[in-house]
Amino acid sequence: MRKYGLYLLIAVGLLVGCQKKYTAMDTTTAQTSAEETKTTESAKVTVPEESKTSGETDAKEPESTGKLDPIPIAVTGEYDGEWDDSQTPIITSRCDRVFVQGDGYEALKSALSAKNDEMAAAHKKEYEEYKVEAIDMRKEFTDAKFTYACNYEFQPIRFDGAVASMSWLKYYDMGGAHPTAYNDYYNFDTQTGKQLELSDMVKDMGGFRSYVKEELAGRAADGELFDGYEDTVDTLFDGTNADSSLEWAITENGVSVYFAPYEIGPYAAGEIEIAVPFKDHESMFEEAYMGASTDGWAKKVDPWDTVTYRSGDVDASVCYTYEEPETEDDFTRKLTIEREQNGKKDTFTEEVYGKIGDTWLVMTDDGRSYLYMELSSENDWKTMEVYDLNGEKVAKAGSSTDSVNGAPIQTPDAFYLTRRIDALGTYSAYRKFHVGADGMPEADGNVYTKIRTADSHEDEMPLVSTRALPVTLFGADGSETEATMPVGTKFYVRATDEETFVDMELEDGRKCRIAVRQSGDGWGFLIDGVSEEECFEFVPYAG
């Protein structure tokens, strides 16, 4: 029983109350301590790309947009499982794939396609082995009803014109006292598609290694690490560890090294992260892969976890929790945000409608802080709730129908949000945003680009015309030509402003624009004065 879909990763809190703290996040270094690996569950969703305006339909060189501009990605999940006669799951599984959106970055797309295939093959092998074990366990312990899980869950870290950095969380639940989870990290040169080694990023390996070991020594002094952890660290750096390799990632603000649970510390310590910042260590790193030197940053925050941060003379911490509804069909939750700012505590509560998903603590360049929280409800409808953490009291800044949908917010100056679009069909599409003066996401343009996770037209449903349709053809040189496409032409939706046009791709790869206008009855569009339903064999709208 296999399912495919776009999804949003939703963190599941495992603790009661705001107990676990992360180390301070500074507006210049944005350094944080390790995040304990979390169990995650999935619902439907994606991640984005910015559209082109009129005449800009030809592929652009990625470098022309700036090497540190974020690039949009989309993630799909493949699901599998076995159930017993009572429809209780014996084992469930999920394996993710990641896709770069839009034109350009062909080398990176090829490299990620290969990585997707590699992860899928490894996952399938493990899943089949655990399935046999799970079925045998169910037969032996008929009353226990243990449910196994075997997931490879994609986690974006940094995607821009210089670096694509990510991890796959490998999560296993075999009915024991607690699940096992660890991350495999991967870093790519965005322009060449080359998978990077640590030596490609770090020029002063001795200095880098010393920094990591000094930071770990501080934790060891606090009793957080195993005795003899230094030997494990040395073998990981030397590449002589028989059981594991050194895991690392390039973030917006530096290079982080990660140690899995049990590797150098107890399970309760979770995954241990040591972040070596670019700031004040510029000579240690390869300049081509260094991130932006801005004061703004964004940090993903899980429920029940306390994050501390500083901005100017403000020293603060924030944590959010929520109460689950009593019934499965109730989407109302009581949300609580606890903030301590310069020694003063404040609690904000409200009822929210929907399942709480990805939440980001966002700090602007000028020191304003906000929580961006995604909610999802019936029919996968999503909103972004924004909370203002400035001032004496936490306050609601507003709501947006554009939401993160699994995408990372790398910087408050440029990120992608997605929404449901109904224009010649129903689909998810995105725009580029930045944090506005009021804290709300502010769009950089009015054009939405459709999310794509298909590698070819064969995997995508076209709109097939039933009458000749007038279009504007876009040439590779930027030229525009008026033309009429014959009956039977296959159109593939690419972008829209939801009001006056829908951009299409033809079977031969040419790009064109269909002029539309909204119908007078408040639903649907007219093309050349004719209802869209009379222009195509089928228009795939969702209910």
C-alpha positions as CSV (number, residue, x, y, z in Angstrom):
1,M,0.0,0.0,0.0
2,R,2.0,3.0,-1.2
3,K,1.2,6.6,-1.3
4,Y,2.9,9.6,-2.8
5,G,2.5,13.2,-1.9
6,L,3.9,16.6,-1.0
7,Y,4.2,17.1,2.7
8,L,5.0,19.4,5.5
9,L,7.2,18.1,8.4
10,I,5.5,18.8,11.7
11,A,7.5,18.6,14.9
12,V,6.1,16.4,17.7
13,G,6.9,17.7,21.2
14,L,8.1,15.0,23.5
15,L,8.4,16.9,26.8
16,V,5.9,18.7,29.0
17,G,6.5,22.4,29.7
18,C,9.3,24.6,28.4
19,Q,12.1,22.6,29.9
20,K,15.0,22.1,27.4
21,K,17.0,25.2,26.4
22,Y,19.1,26.0,23.5
23,T,22.2,28.2,23.9
24,A,22.0,31.9,23.1
25,M,21.5,33.1,19.6
26,D,23.3,36.4,18.9
27,T,22.2,38.8,16.1
28,T,25.7,38.8,14.7
29,T,26.6,35.1,15.0
30,A,23.2,33.5,15.3
31,Q,24.9,30.5,17.0
32,T,22.8,27.8,18.7
33,S,23.5,24.6,20.5
34,A,22.5,21.2,19.2
35,E,18.9,20.4,18.6
36,E,17.8,17.1,20.0
37,T,16.6,14.9,17.2
38,K,12.8,14.9,17.1
39,T,10.2,12.5,15.9
40,T,8.3,13.9,13.0
41,E,5.1,13.2,11.3
42,S,4.0,14.2,7.9
43,A,1.1,16.0,6.2
44,K,0.8,17.1,2.6
45,V,3.0,20.0,1.2
46,T,6.0,21.5,-0.7
47,V,8.6,24.2,-1.2
48,P,9.0,27.0,-3.9
49,E,10.6,29.2,-6.8
50,E,10.1,32.7,-8.0
51,S,8.4,33.3,-11.3
52,K,9.5,35.4,-14.3
53,T,7.8,38.4,-15.5
54,S,6.7,39.0,-19.0
55,G,9.4,38.3,-21.5
56,E,11.7,36.6,-19.0
57,T,10.8,33.1,-19.8
58,D,14.2,31.9,-21.0
59,A,16.5,30.2,-18.5
60,K,18.8,32.6,-16.7
61,E,22.3,31.9,-15.4
62,P,21.8,31.3,-11.6
63,E,24.8,33.6,-10.8
64,S,22.9,36.6,-12.2
65,T,20.6,36.6,-9.1
66,G,23.4,36.8,-6.6
67,K,25.3,33.9,-5.1
68,L,23.6,34.1,-1.7
69,D,20.0,34.5,-3.0
70,P,18.0,31.5,-1.7
71,I,16.8,29.0,-4.3
72,P,13.5,27.2,-4.0
73,I,13.1,23.5,-3.4
74,A,10.2,21.0,-3.2
75,V,10.0,17.8,-1.2
76,T,7.9,14.7,-1.9
77,G,7.3,11.7,0.4
78,E,6.9,8.1,-0.7
79,Y,4.9,6.1,1.9
80,D,4.6,2.3,2.4
81,G,3.4,0.0,5.2
82,E,1.9,-3.3,6.3
83,W,-1.3,-3.7,8.3
84,D,-2.9,-6.6,10.1
85,D,-6.4,-7.9,9.7
86,S,-7.7,-5.3,12.2
87,Q,-6.1,-2.5,10.1
88,T,-3.5,-1.8,12.9
89,P,-0.2,-0.9,11.3
90,I,2.6,-3.5,11.6
91,I,5.2,-1.2,10.1
92,T,5.1,2.2,8.3
93,S,7.7,3.9,6.3
94,R,8.5,7.1,4.5
95,C,11.3,8.1,2.1
96,D,11.7,11.7,0.9
97,R,13.0,13.2,-2.3
98,V,14.1,16.8,-2.8
99,F,13.8,18.8,-6.1
100,V,15.3,22.2,-7.0
101,Q,12.7,24.4,-8.7
102,G,12.9,26.6,-11.7
103,D,15.3,27.1,-14.6
104,G,19.1,26.7,-14.1
105,Y,21.1,24.7,-11.6
106,E,21.1,21.7,-13.9
107,A,24.3,20.2,-12.3
108,L,22.8,20.5,-8.8
109,K,19.5,19.0,-10.0
110,S,21.4,16.0,-11.5
111,A,23.4,15.5,-8.3
112,L,20.3,15.6,-6.1
113,S,18.5,13.2,-8.4
114,A,21.3,10.7,-7.9
115,K,21.2,11.3,-4.2
116,N,17.5,10.8,-4.1
117,D,17.9,7.5,-5.9
118,E,20.7,6.5,-3.5
119,M,18.6,7.3,-0.4
120,A,15.5,5.5,-1.9
121,A,17.5,2.3,-2.6
122,A,19.1,2.3,0.9
123,H,15.7,2.9,2.5
124,K,14.0,0.2,0.5
125,K,16.6,-2.4,1.6
126,E,16.2,-1.4,5.3
127,Y,12.5,-1.3,5.1
128,E,12.2,-4.8,3.6
129,E,14.5,-6.2,6.3
130,Y,12.5,-4.5,9.1
131,K,9.2,-5.5,7.6
132,V,10.1,-9.2,8.0
133,E,11.1,-8.6,11.6
134,A,8.0,-6.6,12.4
135,I,5.6,-9.3,11.0
136,D,7.4,-12.0,13.0
137,M,7.2,-9.8,16.1
138,R,3.4,-9.3,15.6
139,K,2.9,-13.1,15.2
140,E,4.9,-13.8,18.4
141,F,3.4,-11.0,20.5
142,T,-0.2,-10.9,19.3
143,D,-1.4,-8.6,22.1
144,A,1.4,-6.1,22.1
145,K,0.5,-4.5,18.8
146,F,4.0,-3.1,18.3
147,T,4.2,-0.8,15.2
148,Y,7.6,-0.5,13.6
149,A,8.6,2.7,11.7
150,C,11.4,3.2,9.2
151,N,11.7,6.7,7.8
152,Y,14.2,8.8,5.8
153,E,13.0,12.4,6.3
154,F,14.6,15.3,4.4
155,Q,15.7,18.3,6.3
156,P,16.8,21.5,4.4
157,I,19.6,23.6,6.0
158,R,20.8,26.0,3.4
159,F,19.9,26.4,-0.3
160,D,21.3,29.3,-2.2
161,G,23.4,30.1,-5.3
162,A,26.6,29.0,-3.5
163,V,25.7,26.0,-1.3
164,A,23.0,23.4,-1.0
165,S,23.2,21.8,2.4
166,M,20.8,19.3,3.8
167,S,20.3,16.2,5.9
168,W,18.2,13.0,5.8
169,L,16.9,12.1,9.3
170,K,16.9,8.4,9.6
171,Y,14.2,7.4,12.1
172,Y,13.6,3.9,13.4
173,D,11.0,2.8,16.0
174,M,11.3,-0.9,16.7
175,G,9.0,-1.0,19.8
176,G,11.8,-0.4,22.3
177,A,12.0,2.1,25.1
178,H,12.6,5.0,22.7
179,P,13.1,5.4,18.9
180,T,16.5,5.7,17.3
181,A,17.2,8.7,15.0
182,Y,20.3,10.3,13.5
183,N,21.1,12.6,10.6
184,D,23.2,12.0,7.5
185,Y,24.4,15.4,6.2
186,Y,25.2,16.4,2.6
187,N,26.7,19.5,1.1
188,F,26.9,20.4,-2.6
189,D,28.4,23.2,-4.7
190,T,25.2,24.7,-6.2
191,Q,26.9,25.7,-9.4
192,T,28.8,22.5,-10.2
193,G,26.8,19.9,-8.4
194,K,29.9,18.6,-6.7
195,Q,29.4,16.9,-3.3
196,L,31.7,18.8,-1.0
197,E,34.2,17.4,1.4
198,L,35.0,19.3,4.6
199,S,38.4,20.1,3.2
200,D,36.7,21.9,0.3
201,M,35.1,24.3,2.8
202,V,37.7,24.6,5.6
203,K,41.1,26.0,4.7
204,D,42.6,25.9,8.2
205,M,41.6,22.4,9.4
206,G,43.9,22.6,12.4
207,G,42.2,25.8,13.6
208,F,38.8,24.4,12.8
209,R,39.4,21.2,14.7
210,S,40.8,23.1,17.7
211,Y,37.7,25.3,17.9
212,V,35.4,22.3,17.9
213,K,37.4,20.5,20.6
214,E,37.5,23.6,22.8
215,E,33.8,24.0,22.6
216,L,33.3,20.3,23.4
217,A,35.7,20.6,26.4
218,G,33.3,23.2,27.9
219,R,30.4,20.8,27.6
220,A,32.6,18.0,29.0
221,A,33.4,20.2,32.0
222,D,29.6,20.4,32.6
223,G,29.3,16.6,32.6
224,E,27.4,16.4,29.3
225,L,29.8,14.1,27.5
226,F,31.1,10.5,27.9
227,D,34.5,9.9,29.5
228,G,37.1,9.5,26.7
229,Y,35.0,11.3,24.1
230,E,38.1,13.0,22.8
231,D,39.3,9.7,21.3
232,T,36.1,9.4,19.3
233,V,36.3,13.0,18.1
234,D,39.9,12.4,16.9
235,T,39.0,9.3,15.0
236,L,36.1,11.1,13.3
237,F,38.3,13.9,12.2
238,D,41.0,11.5,11.1
239,G,38.6,9.3,9.2
240,T,39.7,6.3,11.1
241,N,36.4,5.6,13.0
242,A,35.2,2.2,12.0
243,D,31.5,2.9,12.8
244,S,30.9,6.4,11.6
245,S,32.2,9.5,9.7
246,L,32.2,13.1,10.7
247,E,28.9,14.8,9.9
248,W,28.9,18.5,9.1
249,A,26.9,21.1,7.3
250,I,27.4,24.6,5.9
251,T,24.8,27.0,7.4
252,E,24.1,30.7,6.7
253,N,26.4,31.7,9.6
254,G,29.1,29.1,9.7
255,V,30.0,25.4,9.5
256,S,28.5,23.0,12.0
257,V,29.8,19.6,13.1
258,Y,27.3,17.1,14.4
259,F,27.6,14.2,16.8
260,A,24.8,11.6,16.9
261,P,23.1,10.5,20.1
262,Y,25.4,8.0,22.0
263,E,28.4,9.0,19.9
264,I,30.1,11.2,22.4
265,G,27.3,11.8,24.9
266,P,24.2,10.1,26.4
267,Y,20.8,9.8,24.6
268,A,19.4,12.6,26.6
269,A,21.9,15.0,25.1
270,G,20.4,14.3,21.7
271,E,22.4,15.3,18.6
272,I,25.3,17.5,19.6
273,E,26.1,20.4,17.3
274,I,29.2,22.6,17.4
275,A,28.8,25.7,15.2
276,V,32.0,27.4,14.0
277,P,31.0,30.9,12.9
278,F,32.2,32.6,9.8
279,K,32.3,35.9,11.7
280,D,35.8,36.5,13.2
281,H,37.0,33.3,11.5
282,E,36.9,34.3,7.8
283,S,40.4,33.2,7.1
284,M,39.5,29.7,8.2
285,F,37.0,29.1,5.4
286,E,36.7,29.1,1.6
287,E,35.2,32.5,0.7
288,A,33.1,31.1,-2.1
289,Y,30.9,29.1,0.2
290,M,30.6,31.6,3.1
291,G,27.1,33.0,3.9
292,A,25.9,36.5,4.2
293,S,27.4,38.8,6.8
294,T,24.2,40.3,8.0
295,D,22.7,40.7,11.5
296,G,19.4,39.0,10.6
297,W,18.8,35.3,11.0
298,A,16.1,32.7,11.3
299,K,15.9,29.6,13.5
300,K,13.5,26.7,13.4
301,V,11.9,26.2,16.8
302,D,10.2,23.1,18.1
303,P,7.4,23.1,20.7
304,W,8.4,22.8,24.3
305,D,11.9,23.9,23.5
306,T,13.3,27.2,24.9
307,V,15.4,29.3,22.6
308,T,17.5,32.2,24.0
309,Y,18.6,35.1,21.8
310,R,20.1,38.6,22.1
311,S,19.6,41.8,20.1
312,G,21.4,45.0,21.1
313,D,20.4,45.5,24.8
314,V,17.7,42.9,24.7
315,D,18.4,39.5,26.3
316,A,15.4,37.2,25.8
317,S,14.1,33.6,25.5
318,V,11.0,32.2,24.0
319,C,9.1,28.9,24.1
320,Y,5.7,27.8,22.8
321,T,3.5,25.0,23.8
322,Y,-0.1,23.8,23.0
323,E,-2.8,21.6,24.2
324,E,-4.1,18.9,22.0
325,P,-7.8,18.8,21.2
326,E,-9.9,16.1,22.9
327,T,-11.2,14.6,19.7
328,E,-9.5,13.8,16.4
329,D,-12.0,15.9,14.4
330,D,-11.4,19.0,16.5
331,F,-8.8,21.3,15.0
332,T,-8.8,23.9,17.8
333,R,-5.7,24.1,20.1
334,K,-4.8,26.3,22.9
335,L,-1.5,28.0,22.1
336,T,0.8,29.4,24.8
337,I,3.9,31.5,24.1
338,E,6.2,32.2,27.0
339,R,8.8,34.9,26.7
340,E,11.3,36.3,29.1
341,Q,12.9,39.6,28.1
342,N,15.5,41.4,30.2
343,G,14.3,39.5,33.2
344,K,10.5,40.2,32.7
345,K,8.2,37.3,31.9
346,D,5.2,37.5,29.7
347,T,2.7,34.8,28.6
348,F,0.5,35.0,25.6
349,T,-2.4,32.6,25.0
350,E,-5.0,32.2,22.2
351,E,-7.0,29.5,20.6
352,V,-5.7,28.6,17.1
353,Y,-7.5,26.5,14.5
354,G,-5.3,23.9,12.9
355,K,-2.4,21.5,13.5
356,I,0.8,23.5,14.5
357,G,3.6,22.9,12.0
358,D,7.0,24.4,11.2
359,T,7.7,27.4,13.4
360,W,10.5,29.9,12.9
361,L,12.0,32.5,15.2
362,V,13.0,35.3,12.8
363,M,15.3,38.2,13.7
364,T,15.5,41.1,11.3
365,D,18.7,43.1,10.5
366,D,17.4,45.9,12.7
367,G,16.8,43.7,15.7
368,R,13.0,42.9,15.5
369,S,12.0,39.4,16.4
370,Y,8.9,37.4,15.4
371,L,7.5,33.9,15.5
372,Y,6.3,32.6,12.2
373,M,4.0,29.6,12.9
374,E,2.3,27.4,10.3
375,L,-1.2,25.9,10.9
376,S,-2.8,23.3,8.7
377,S,-6.4,22.2,8.9
378,E,-9.1,20.5,6.7
379,N,-8.2,19.9,3.0
380,D,-4.6,20.7,3.8
381,W,-5.5,24.4,4.1
382,K,-2.6,26.4,5.6
383,T,-2.1,29.7,7.2
384,M,0.9,31.5,8.7
385,E,0.4,33.0,12.1
386,V,2.8,35.8,13.0
387,Y,3.5,36.8,16.6
388,D,5.4,40.0,17.6
389,L,8.0,39.4,20.2
390,N,9.0,43.0,20.6
391,G,7.6,45.4,23.1
392,E,6.5,44.7,26.7
393,K,3.9,42.2,25.7
394,V,3.8,39.4,23.1
395,A,1.2,40.3,20.5
396,K,-0.4,38.9,17.4
397,A,0.9,40.6,14.3
398,G,-1.5,38.9,11.8
399,S,-2.2,35.9,9.6
400,S,-1.2,35.1,6.1
401,T,-2.5,32.5,3.6
402,D,1.1,32.2,2.3
403,S,3.1,29.7,4.4
404,V,6.4,27.9,4.6
405,N,5.2,24.5,3.5
406,G,8.4,22.7,4.6
407,A,10.8,25.4,3.1
408,P,13.6,26.8,5.2
409,I,13.6,30.5,6.2
410,Q,17.3,31.2,5.8
411,T,17.2,34.9,6.1
412,P,14.5,37.5,6.9
413,D,15.5,39.4,3.7
414,A,14.5,36.7,1.2
415,F,12.5,33.5,1.6
416,Y,9.8,31.6,-0.2
417,L,6.2,31.0,0.9
418,T,3.6,28.8,-0.8
419,R,-0.2,28.9,-1.1
420,R,-3.0,27.1,-2.9
421,I,-3.7,28.6,-6.3
422,D,-6.9,28.1,-8.4
423,A,-6.2,29.4,-11.9
424,L,-6.7,26.9,-14.7
425,G,-6.5,24.2,-12.1
426,T,-5.7,23.8,-8.5
427,Y,-2.0,23.6,-7.5
428,S,0.6,24.8,-5.0
429,A,2.7,27.8,-6.0
430,Y,5.1,30.3,-4.4
431,R,6.5,33.7,-4.4
432,K,9.6,35.3,-2.8
433,F,9.0,37.3,0.4
434,H,10.8,39.4,3.1
435,V,9.8,40.5,6.6
436,G,7.9,43.7,6.3
437,A,7.9,46.7,8.6
438,D,5.0,45.3,10.6
439,G,6.6,41.8,10.9
440,M,4.3,40.2,8.3
441,P,5.7,38.5,5.2
442,E,5.8,41.0,2.4
443,A,5.9,39.7,-1.2
444,D,8.5,40.9,-3.6
445,G,6.1,40.5,-6.6
446,N,2.7,39.4,-7.6
447,V,3.5,36.3,-9.7
448,Y,3.1,32.8,-8.3
449,T,5.2,29.9,-9.7
450,K,3.8,26.4,-9.7
451,I,5.6,23.8,-7.6
452,R,7.1,21.1,-9.8
453,T,8.2,17.6,-8.7
454,A,8.0,15.9,-12.0
455,D,11.2,15.4,-14.0
456,S,9.3,15.2,-17.4
457,H,6.0,16.0,-19.0
458,E,5.1,12.3,-18.8
459,D,4.7,12.7,-15.1
460,E,2.6,15.8,-15.3
461,M,-1.0,16.3,-16.3
462,P,-1.4,18.8,-19.2
463,L,-4.4,20.9,-20.1
464,V,-5.4,19.7,-23.6
465,S,-7.2,22.4,-25.7
466,T,-10.5,21.8,-27.4
467,R,-10.4,25.0,-29.4
468,A,-7.8,27.2,-31.0
469,L,-6.4,29.5,-28.3
470,P,-4.5,32.8,-28.7
471,V,-1.2,33.0,-26.8
472,T,1.9,35.1,-26.5
473,L,5.0,33.0,-27.4
474,F,8.2,33.9,-25.6
475,G,11.4,33.4,-27.5
476,A,14.8,32.4,-26.0
477,D,16.1,35.8,-26.9
478,G,13.3,37.5,-24.9
479,S,11.1,38.3,-27.9
480,E,7.3,38.0,-27.8
481,T,5.2,36.8,-30.7
482,E,1.4,36.6,-30.9
483,A,0.2,33.2,-32.1
484,T,-2.8,30.8,-32.1
485,M,-2.3,27.3,-30.8
486,P,-4.4,24.6,-32.5
487,V,-6.9,22.2,-31.0
488,G,-5.2,19.4,-29.1
489,T,-2.3,21.5,-27.9
490,K,-0.9,20.3,-24.6
491,F,-0.3,23.1,-22.1
492,Y,1.6,22.7,-18.8
493,V,0.9,25.4,-16.1
494,R,4.0,27.2,-14.9
495,A,3.0,30.6,-13.3
496,T,0.2,33.1,-12.8
497,D,-0.8,36.4,-11.3
498,E,-4.2,34.9,-10.5
499,E,-5.9,37.7,-12.4
500,T,-4.7,38.4,-15.9
501,F,-2.5,35.6,-17.2
502,V,-1.3,32.0,-16.8
503,D,2.1,31.1,-18.2
504,M,2.4,27.7,-19.8
505,E,5.0,25.4,-21.2
506,L,4.4,23.5,-24.4
507,E,5.4,19.9,-25.2
508,D,8.4,21.1,-27.2
509,G,9.6,23.2,-24.3
510,R,8.5,26.6,-25.6
511,K,7.0,29.0,-23.2
512,C,3.8,31.0,-23.7
513,R,1.3,33.1,-21.9
514,I,-2.5,32.8,-22.0
515,A,-4.4,36.0,-21.2
516,V,-7.3,35.3,-18.9
517,R,-9.9,37.4,-17.0
518,Q,-12.0,36.3,-14.1
519,S,-15.6,35.3,-14.9
520,G,-18.5,37.4,-13.7
521,D,-19.9,34.7,-11.4
522,G,-16.9,34.9,-9.0
523,W,-15.4,31.6,-10.0
524,G,-13.2,30.5,-12.9
525,F,-11.7,32.3,-15.8
526,L,-12.5,33.3,-19.4
527,I,-10.0,32.9,-22.3
528,D,-10.8,35.1,-25.3
529,G,-14.3,35.6,-23.8
530,V,-14.9,31.8,-23.5
531,S,-15.2,29.8,-20.3
532,E,-12.1,27.8,-19.5
533,E,-14.2,24.7,-19.2
534,E,-15.0,25.1,-22.9
535,C,-11.3,25.6,-23.8
536,F,-9.8,22.4,-22.4
537,E,-10.8,18.7,-22.1
538,F,-10.5,18.8,-18.4
539,V,-9.4,21.5,-15.8
540,P,-8.3,19.8,-12.6
541,Y,-9.8,21.9,-9.8
542,A,-9.9,20.5,-6.3
543,G,-13.0,20.8,-4.2
